[in-house]
Amino acid sequence: MDSVENTSAIVLEERNGNLHVRLHGKFGVDTAMEMTSHISKKYRVGSNVFIHTAEVTTVSPQSKEMFSSMLGVYNLPPENIYLMGEKGMEMCHDQGRVIIRKKSHGHKTCGGRCKNCKC
């Protein structure tokens, strides 16, 4: 069953057996602690966690270390946690995986995949 939980700057959503976390605003030590706590309550063994960072405005330097530490505290598998977006590079834990989608060049019809586009 899919579900959504909204807590301040953190929105958690379960889809297709995976957990999606959407962050909004500043990512600091408190946010890192709160986020990992919520993930630990919702995480199911073998599933993936996708942390969407498009709406993150700033990342405090200490939050990266706190995020990494809290993954250990809650015994969450870092290999199943993916940070989505460019801010993920700043937030990423040591064993983390960051996915950054390629930007299309404004093509509405083809998405930038055709050779001689006239979009």
Secondary structure as UniProt FT lines:
FT   STRAND          3..7
FT   TURN            8..9
FT   STRAND          10..15
FT   TURN            16..17
FT   STRAND          18..27
FT   HELIX           29..42
FT   TURN            45..46
FT   STRAND          49..59
FT   HELIX           61..73
FT   TURN            74..75
FT   HELIX           78..80
FT   STRAND          81..84
FT   HELIX           87..91
FT   TURN            94..95
FT   STRAND          97..99
FT   TURN            111..112
//
